[in-house]
Amino acid sequence: MALFPESCTRIIDLQSGKGRWALTETDRAELAAVHARTRAAPPGTEEELLHLLTRPFATEDIPEYFRYTSLHVLAWYLAGAPDQVAATLRAMDAALADLTAVEHAAGEDEERLRRLAALRAHLRTLPHADGPAAPVLDTVDAAQRERLRILVACTGFPMSDRHDEHVFLRAVHVCELAYYLIRHQAGAVVAAVGTPAASTLLARLARYADLPNRVFHVLRTLTPESFMSFREATGYASAVQSLNYHLMELALYGHDPRKDQVLTRYPHLRPLTEPPLREAYSLRQAVAESGDPGLAGAWQELARNLLTWRGRHYGFGRRYLADIQGSGGTEGAEYLKGFVVKRAAAGGRTPVPVHFAYR
């Protein structure tokens, strides 16, 4: 496997050392300058790689969640992929493979390794086209392999030097990809309503909707103590800022006015509370209007999977943030509790965007 250019390796090593939190102001200024200098980098060049590596230090207004997670790299990887489902599944597997290697090297948590292996095995069974995803994950050409290598190298930067932050960060990456995959496929189902393909697509979507549950099963190998050991270093990088999560909910359920008080705090989320997106045409609305009992049954399976996940997310909050304010300024676990059960929402006709979203 080819090495990265020396300039890129240096920046990777700088961010990987003791965590990004330990970087000096001089380091941050240097990385910001590299980002500005490479703004017009041509695709496939050393300058493009430098630009990807340094965006978290850009001087423009970027919410902390996106600086922390480097989701721009996932968007870069997915951009232009002819098969978004295949590309998303490959990105998930690459992130999990990297985490597995990190855990093997640490040699600390056999249970976490078992759960990671089970999750990667499950990915291989997920539906893709007319069969399971295994051939898609096994058939990766040299160009795709290089893009996956870049994806992994440019996103694996915890803020702290705590080993357990790696599983937290990679869990966020895989969940973001799952939210995107669910939204992308929800759009495909809406477009197919009224055709024989709709029921097949919705059944596939129900399988994808179980992914966040399985990611949280891995994440629960964190103890509350290990979680708190790095939480301060992540600062204001709250998942409540996630565009992909809120767009997924919009695509599935429509606008939920109960969320407006939180969403309007963030300029990048405010458009979700305003026309035209607040009049989103949701999958729930499309299924209800179809009058198709088969689609209604498949919708219930999908809804159950996501209800289970929201319940587990609330349980995660109770375990790890029992009496602590969430990093996004919410009431932590109590905020999550309020959205476990979804209410009916007034619908509209606005299509929900289908691109991988970041700020």
C-alpha positions in Angstrom: 0.0 0.0 0.0 1.4 3.4 -1.0 2.3 5.8 1.7 0.6 9.3 1.9 2.8 12.2 0.9 5.1 13.4 3.6 3.2 16.7 4.0 0.0 14.7 4.7 1.6 12.2 7.0 2.9 15.0 9.1 -0.6 16.5 9.5 -2.1 13.1 10.3 0.6 12.5 12.9 0.1 15.9 14.4 -3.6 15.3 14.9 -3.2 11.7 16.0 -0.6 12.3 18.8 -2.3 13.3 22.0 -5.6 14.2 20.4 -6.7 17.4 18.8 -7.4 19.0 22.2 -3.7 19.0 22.8 -2.9 21.0 19.7 -1.3 24.4 20.4 -2.6 27.7 19.0 0.4 27.7 16.7 -0.5 24.2 15.4 -4.1 25.3 14.8 -3.1 28.4 13.0 -0.7 26.4 10.7 -3.5 23.9 9.9 -5.9 26.7 9.1 -3.3 28.3 6.8 -2.9 25.0 5.0 -6.6 24.7 4.5 -6.9 28.3 3.1 -3.9 27.7 0.8 -5.4 24.5 -0.7 -8.9 25.8 -1.2 -8.7 25.4 -5.0 -7.0 22.0 -4.9 -7.7 19.9 -8.0 -9.2 16.5 -7.4 -6.9 13.6 -6.8 -3.9 15.7 -5.7 -1.8 16.0 -2.6 -3.4 19.5 -2.1 -6.9 18.0 -2.1 -5.8 15.5 0.7 -4.3 18.4 2.7 -7.5 20.3 2.3 -9.6 17.4 3.6 -7.3 16.9 6.5 -7.4 20.5 7.7 -11.0 21.6 7.3 -11.7 21.2 11.0 -9.3 24.1 11.6 -10.8 26.4 8.9 -11.4 30.0 10.0 -15.0 30.0 8.6 -18.0 29.4 10.9 -18.3 25.6 11.2 -20.4 24.0 14.0 -18.2 22.1 16.5 -19.9 18.8 15.7 -18.7 19.0 12.1 -15.2 20.0 13.1 -15.1 17.0 15.5 -16.6 14.4 13.1 -15.0 15.5 9.8 -18.2 14.5 8.0 -17.0 16.5 5.0 -14.7 13.6 4.3 -17.6 11.2 4.2 -19.4 13.6 1.8 -16.3 13.7 -0.4 -16.2 9.9 -0.5 -19.8 9.6 -1.4 -19.9 12.4 -4.0 -20.4 11.0 -7.5 -20.6 7.4 -6.4 -22.9 5.8 -9.0 -24.3 3.4 -6.4 -24.9 5.3 -3.1 -26.1 2.2 -1.2 -22.9 0.3 -2.1 -20.7 3.3 -1.3 -22.4 3.9 2.0 -22.1 0.2 3.1 -18.4 0.2 2.1 -17.7 3.3 4.1 -19.4 1.8 7.1 -17.3 -1.4 6.8 -14.1 0.6 6.4 -14.8 2.7 9.5 -15.6 -0.5 11.5 -12.5 -2.3 10.1 -10.3 0.6 11.2 -11.9 0.6 14.7 -11.3 -3.2 14.9 -7.6 -2.7 14.1 -7.4 0.0 16.8 -9.0 -2.3 19.4 -6.9 -5.3 18.4 -3.8 -3.1 18.9 -4.9 -2.0 22.3 -5.8 -5.6 23.3 -8.1 -4.4 26.0 -11.8 -5.3 25.3 -12.6 -8.7 23.9 -16.4 -8.1 24.2 -16.1 -5.0 22.1 -14.2 -6.9 19.5 -16.9 -9.6 19.5 -19.6 -7.0 19.0 -17.7 -5.3 16.2 -17.2 -8.6 14.4 -21.0 -9.3 14.7 -21.8 -5.8 13.3 -19.5 -6.3 10.4 -21.0 -9.7 9.7 -24.4 -8.2 9.8 -23.5 -5.6 7.2 -22.7 -8.4 4.8 -26.3 -9.7 5.1 -28.0 -6.4 4.4 -29.9 -6.2 1.1 -28.3 -4.6 -1.9 -29.9 -4.8 -5.4 -31.1 -8.4 -5.7 -28.9 -10.1 -3.0 -26.9 -9.5 0.1 -24.2 -6.8 0.5 -21.3 -9.3 0.9 -20.2 -9.2 -2.8 -20.3 -5.4 -2.7 -18.0 -5.3 0.3 -15.7 -7.9 -1.1 -15.4 -6.4 -4.6 -13.5 -3.1 -4.3 -11.3 -2.0 -7.1 -8.0 -0.1 -6.6 -9.5 3.3 -7.0 -12.3 2.6 -4.5 -9.8 1.1 -2.1 -7.7 4.2 -2.2 -10.7 6.5 -1.6 -11.6 4.3 1.4 -8.1 4.5 2.7 -8.3 8.3 2.5 -11.7 8.3 4.2 -10.4 6.3 7.2 -7.1 8.3 7.5 -8.9 11.7 7.4 -11.6 10.9 10.0 -10.0 9.0 12.8 -9.0 11.9 15.0 -10.3 11.8 18.6 -10.1 15.0 20.6 -8.5 13.4 23.6 -5.8 10.8 24.2 -8.3 8.4 25.8 -8.5 5.1 23.9 -12.3 4.7 24.4 -13.0 7.8 22.4 -12.2 5.9 19.2 -15.3 3.7 19.5 -17.4 6.8 20.2 -16.1 8.7 17.2 -16.5 5.7 14.8 -19.9 5.0 16.2 -20.9 8.5 15.2 -19.5 8.0 11.7 -21.4 4.8 11.2 -24.6 6.3 12.6 -24.3 9.3 10.3 -23.9 7.0 7.3 -26.9 5.0 8.5 -29.1 8.1 8.8 -28.1 9.1 5.3 -28.8 5.6 3.9 -32.2 5.5 5.6 -33.1 8.9 4.2 -31.8 8.1 0.7 -33.8 4.9 0.6 -36.9 6.6 2.1 -36.8 8.9 -1.0 -36.6 5.8 -3.3 -39.7 4.3 -1.6 -41.7 7.5 -1.9 -40.8 7.7 -5.6 -41.9 4.0 -6.1 -45.2 4.2 -4.2 -47.9 2.9 -6.6 -45.5 0.5 -8.3 -44.7 -3.2 -7.4 -41.2 -2.1 -6.4 -42.4 0.0 -3.4 -43.0 -3.0 -1.0 -39.5 -4.5 -1.8 -37.8 -1.2 -1.2 -39.6 -0.5 2.0 -38.7 -4.0 3.3 -35.1 -3.2 2.6 -35.4 0.1 4.3 -36.7 -1.6 7.4 -33.5 -3.6 7.5 -31.3 -0.5 7.2 -33.3 1.1 10.0 -32.1 -1.5 12.4 -28.4 -0.4 11.9 -28.4 2.3 14.6 -29.5 -0.3 17.1 -26.6 -2.5 16.3 -24.1 0.4 16.4 -25.4 1.3 19.9 -24.8 -2.3 21.0 -21.1 -1.8 20.3 -21.2 1.7 21.9 -22.5 0.3 25.1 -19.2 -1.4 25.8 -18.2 2.1 27.0 -18.6 2.5 30.8 -20.0 5.8 32.1 -16.6 6.4 33.6 -14.8 5.9 30.3 -17.3 8.1 28.5 -16.9 10.9 30.9 -13.1 10.6 30.7 -13.2 12.2 27.2 -16.6 14.0 27.1 -15.1 17.3 28.2 -12.6 17.2 25.3 -15.4 17.0 22.7 -16.7 20.4 23.9 -19.8 21.6 22.2 -19.7 18.9 19.5 -23.3 17.7 20.1 -25.1 15.2 17.9 -28.2 17.4 18.2 -26.4 19.4 15.5 -26.5 16.5 13.0 -28.1 17.4 9.7 -28.3 13.8 8.6 -30.3 12.8 11.6 -32.8 15.6 11.4 -33.2 15.2 7.7 -33.8 11.5 8.2 -36.6 12.2 10.6 -38.0 14.8 8.2 -38.0 12.2 5.4 -39.7 9.6 7.5 -42.1 11.5 9.7 -42.4 15.0 8.4 -41.9 18.2 10.4 -42.1 17.9 14.2 -42.7 21.4 15.7 -41.7 20.1 19.2 -38.1 20.2 17.9 -38.2 23.8 16.7 -37.0 25.3 20.0 -33.7 23.4 19.7 -33.3 23.5 15.9 -33.7 27.2 15.7 -30.6 27.7 18.0 -28.4 26.6 15.1 -28.3 28.5 11.8 -27.6 25.4 9.8 -30.7 23.6 11.3 -33.1 26.5 11.2 -34.1 25.9 7.5 -35.6 22.6 8.7 -38.2 24.6 10.7 -39.1 26.9 7.8 -40.7 26.6 4.4 -40.2 24.8 2.2 -38.7 22.0 4.3 -41.2 22.2 7.1 -43.7 21.1 4.4 -41.7 18.0 3.6 -43.5 15.1 2.0 -42.7 12.2 4.4 -42.6 8.5 3.9 -45.3 8.1 6.6 -47.5 10.4 4.6 -46.9 8.6 1.3 -47.7 5.2 2.8 -50.9 6.5 4.4 -52.0 8.1 1.2 -51.3 4.9 -0.8 -54.0 2.9 1.0 -51.8 -0.2 0.5 -52.0 -2.6 3.5 -48.8 -4.2 2.5 -46.9 -0.9 2.6 -48.6 -0.1 5.9 -47.3 -3.4 7.4 -43.8 -2.8 6.2 -43.9 0.8 7.5 -44.8 -0.6 11.0 -41.7 -2.8 10.9 -39.6 0.2 10.0 -41.2 2.3 12.7 -40.6 -0.4 15.3 -36.9 -0.6 14.5 -36.6 3.2 14.9 -38.7 3.3 18.0 -36.4 0.7 19.6 -33.4 2.8 18.6 -34.9 6.0 20.1 -35.6 4.1 23.3 -32.1 2.9 23.4 -30.8 6.4 22.7 -32.8 7.6 25.7 -31.4 4.7 27.7 -27.9 5.7 26.7 -28.6 9.3 27.8 -29.9 8.0 31.2 -26.9 5.9 31.7 -24.2 8.3 30.6 -25.8 11.7 31.1 -28.1 11.0 34.0 -28.3 14.5 35.6 -26.0 16.3 33.1 -26.9 18.9 30.5 -26.4 17.7 27.0 -23.4 19.2 25.1 -25.9 20.8 22.7 -27.5 22.8 25.5 -30.5 20.4 25.9 -31.6 18.6 29.1 -29.7 15.5 28.0 -31.6 12.4 28.7 -34.9 14.2 29.4 -34.6 15.9 25.9 -34.3 12.4 24.3 -37.2 11.0 26.3 -39.5 13.6 24.8 -39.0 12.2 21.3 -39.1 8.5 21.8 -42.7 8.4 20.5 -43.4 10.2 17.3 -46.5 12.3 16.8 -48.4 12.6 13.6 -47.2 15.6 11.6 -49.0 17.8 9.1 -47.6 17.0 5.7 -46.7 18.9 2.5 -45.2 18.2 -0.9 -41.6 19.3 -0.6 -39.1 16.5 -1.5 -36.5 16.0 1.2 -32.9 16.5 0.0 -31.1 13.2 -0.7 -27.4 14.2 -0.5 -25.1 13.4 2.4 -25.4 16.5 4.6 -22.8 18.3 6.6 -21.9 21.9 7.4 
